[in-house]
């Protein structure tokens, strides 16, 4: 199995664990009366399953993004751009060029 696929599957399992923990804490602390809504419904198990699945997608994606970004090689140098690539321009060389406007500016109507 390629190393990148192995890394992705590993991060899916980490995201699944984080999602289980997150949903468990949501229900434990009864955020937005969620525990009551799920426990009194006859199909509350579907709500729990959907919460876990969608949070797994989110947490696995974030975990995989973090893992990929941490694989970058450290940069050398100061980290700034190439400032010497822009030629220096004297103020005498800079000339203002008037640009005529054919139409008047439109008014923006705002709702109050």
N, C-alpha and C positions, 0 to 999 in steps of 0.2 A: 504494500500500500504506500503511495507517495507520502512524503513527510507533511506536505501541506494539508492533505485530506485527514491525516492522523491528527494534526493540530486543530483542524476544524471540528472534528468529532469530539476531541477532548474539550474544546470550548463549549460545545453544545451540552455536554454533561455538566460542566461548571455552570452554565446558564440555567440548566434545569434545576440544579441544586439551589441556585440563588432564587429562582422563581418559586420553588416550593417554600423556601424560607420567607420570601416576601409575601406570598399569599397566606401562609400560616400566620404571619404577624398581622396582616390585614384583618384576618378573621379573629385572631386572639384579642386585638385591641378594639374590635368591632367598629372599624372606621366606616363612617356614613351608615351605621346600622346594618352593615353587610352580613354579619353573622346571623342576625335575626331574619333577614330576608332569605338567606340561603337555607337556614334550618327549618323555616316554616313552609318552604315551598316543596312540592312533591318532585320537582325536577331540579333541585338545588345542586345535585351532583354535576349537571351539565354546566352550570355557572362556574363551579370550582374547576372543572376540566378546562373550560375556555380561559379562565383566568390564568391557570398554570401554563397552558399552551402558548397563549399570546405573550405572557411575560417571559417564557422561555425563549421565544423568538427575539424579543427585545434584549434580554440580558445576554444571550449567546452572541448576538450581533455585536453588542458593545464589547463583550469579552474578546471576541475574535479581532475586532478593530484594534483594541489595546495591544493584543499579542502581536499583531502584524506591525504596528507602529514601533513597538519595542525592539523589533528585529533590525531597525535601521542602524547603519554604522555611525559612530560618532563623527561629527564634523570637525575638520581641522581649521585652525586660524581663528580670526576674530568673529566670524559669522556675519560680517557686513557685506554689502554689495561691492561691485567694482566701480568705485567712484571715479577712478582715473579714466574710464572709458568715455566719459562725457567731456568734449573739448570745452575749454574755458572760453567764455564770451564776454567781451568788454561791454560796458554800458553804452559806449558810443556806437556799437554795431547794432544795438537793439533799436528798432524803429517801430512806432505804433502805426498800424494800418487800419484806417477806418473801414468799417463794413456797413454798407447801407442796409436798412431794413425796409422791405417793400410794404409789409403789412403791419398795422399796429398790434401791439401785444394783446392777446386775448385776456379777458377777465375771468377769473376763476370764481365760480359761484359756490359758496359754502353754505351748507345747511346749518341752521342754528337750533 
